[in-house]
């Protein structure tokens, strides 16, 4: 009797151990499942502070004109040549295709549609027409009579999570008439050194002109709504157009 | 030792029954354990799979001639998404979805541009129209692929 009782106790103990281990494994699995379900995805909250569309101190060229005695047609220019507009201040990137109707080497005008507006030019500034080494004397000048408006976007992190700036997308659109813009990254127009936007912090883009390819609107248009998307968070604001 | 053969038989019979019952119970517990683990891995994959609409929902352009729209989606989850497993429905109609920006990989945070096409020519929008857009994505994980579906009210502007 004693021997069989001992045997039964040993076997019982083994069973208890096996069941115990199985129970622990089961509880571990339940805990792991529960932990997985509790996983939190990023929940950023970024809002617009303001979006403006206005004329800045400098900008892309809108219109060029002769202004009587101030400007010169130069000499040695070849009609149809694409030439740079050299700024006396910070402007860069503007070009025109010069027009010389009587082929006397003196610029008579430029092909209107050929104006590439560049950026950084001042209204009223006199720009020199530089056609490189085509034989022109590089003395012809034009006056900038107007510069284009530019947009500036200021956003703020109102949440409690740090946000990566490269995850913030903006869409500018027009409500009248309704026209959808093309989403673009905030950092495409941000030149600061911040990679992240910390809670409570706000940052602004540099003033930027609209571009059909990037924003879905051409430089002269005035879309009036801005929409921000980052993960599942959105914000929208009316553009302040002045 | 035991008081006669009947006690030994009873003991052996008891051990056999206990062993059989234990085997069945352990197997059942093992199955439960595996099922719970599987469910956990599925939940983990699902909860990390998410996408969100980047377009302004108040203004989604619709080309009523070509029956197409341009949709931008952000991978707002924590895993890569499968570009070939994106489904978009407008007013419950399944649309043909194509990657429009050449993306081949869709990592967390990235936005991919899709063109959706109503090849059945069923939808027709002119002017402003409220609509329901449903987006379904799946992760590109090997094994358990997470899935996520989001439904948004949007305003489709036909032209």
HADDOCK unambig.tbl for C-alpha pairs under 7 A between the chains (distance, minus, plus):
assign (segid A and resid 1 and name CA) (segid B and resid 1 and name CA) 4.74 0.50 0.50
assign (segid A and resid 1 and name CA) (segid B and resid 2 and name CA) 4.35 0.50 0.50
assign (segid A and resid 1 and name CA) (segid B and resid 3 and name CA) 6.51 0.50 0.50
assign (segid A and resid 2 and name CA) (segid B and resid 1 and name CA) 6.22 0.50 0.50
assign (segid A and resid 3 and name CA) (segid B and resid 1 and name CA) 5.48 0.50 0.50
assign (segid A and resid 4 and name CA) (segid B and resid 1 and name CA) 6.75 0.50 0.50
assign (segid A and resid 4 and name CA) (segid B and resid 2 and name CA) 6.58 0.50 0.50
assign (segid A and resid 22 and name CA) (segid B and resid 29 and name CA) 6.94 0.50 0.50
assign (segid A and resid 26 and name CA) (segid B and resid 33 and name CA) 5.17 0.50 0.50
assign (segid A and resid 29 and name CA) (segid B and resid 33 and name CA) 6.35 0.50 0.50
assign (segid A and resid 29 and name CA) (segid B and resid 36 and name CA) 6.12 0.50 0.50
assign (segid A and resid 29 and name CA) (segid B and resid 37 and name CA) 5.56 0.50 0.50
assign (segid A and resid 30 and name CA) (segid B and resid 36 and name CA) 6.42 0.50 0.50
assign (segid A and resid 32 and name CA) (segid B and resid 40 and name CA) 6.71 0.50 0.50
assign (segid A and resid 33 and name CA) (segid B and resid 36 and name CA) 6.97 0.50 0.50
assign (segid A and resid 33 and name CA) (segid B and resid 37 and name CA) 6.70 0.50 0.50
assign (segid A and resid 33 and name CA) (segid B and resid 40 and name CA) 4.01 0.50 0.50
assign (segid A and resid 36 and name CA) (segid B and resid 40 and name CA) 6.29 0.50 0.50
assign (segid A and resid 36 and name CA) (segid B and resid 43 and name CA) 6.40 0.50 0.50
assign (segid A and resid 36 and name CA) (segid B and resid 44 and name CA) 4.90 0.50 0.50
assign (segid A and resid 37 and name CA) (segid B and resid 43 and name CA) 6.00 0.50 0.50
assign (segid A and resid 37 and name CA) (segid B and resid 44 and name CA) 6.37 0.50 0.50
assign (segid A and resid 37 and name CA) (segid B and resid 47 and name CA) 6.88 0.50 0.50
assign (segid A and resid 39 and name CA) (segid B and resid 47 and name CA) 6.89 0.50 0.50
assign (segid A and resid 41 and name CA) (segid B and resid 48 and name CA) 6.83 0.50 0.50
assign (segid A and resid 41 and name CA) (segid B and resid 77 and name CA) 6.49 0.50 0.50
assign (segid A and resid 41 and name CA) (segid B and resid 78 and name CA) 6.98 0.50 0.50
assign (segid A and resid 167 and name CA) (segid B and resid 109 and name CA) 5.57 0.50 0.50
assign (segid A and resid 171 and name CA) (segid B and resid 55 and name CA) 6.84 0.50 0.50
assign (segid A and resid 171 and name CA) (segid B and resid 56 and name CA) 6.62 0.50 0.50
assign (segid A and resid 180 and name CA) (segid B and resid 59 and name CA) 5.87 0.50 0.50
assign (segid A and resid 180 and name CA) (segid B and resid 60 and name CA) 6.25 0.50 0.50
assign (segid A and resid 180 and name CA) (segid B and resid 61 and name CA) 5.86 0.50 0.50
assign (segid A and resid 183 and name CA) (segid B and resid 55 and name CA) 6.81 0.50 0.50
assign (segid A and resid 227 and name CA) (segid B and resid 56 and name CA) 5.89 0.50 0.50
assign (segid A and resid 229 and name CA) (segid B and resid 54 and name CA) 5.40 0.50 0.50
assign (segid A and resid 231 and name CA) (segid B and resid 52 and name CA) 6.03 0.50 0.50
assign (segid A and resid 231 and name CA) (segid B and resid 74 and name CA) 6.64 0.50 0.50
assign (segid A and resid 231 and name CA) (segid B and resid 76 and name CA) 4.60 0.50 0.50
assign (segid A and resid 232 and name CA) (segid B and resid 52 and name CA) 5.74 0.50 0.50
assign (segid A and resid 232 and name CA) (segid B and resid 76 and name CA) 6.94 0.50 0.50
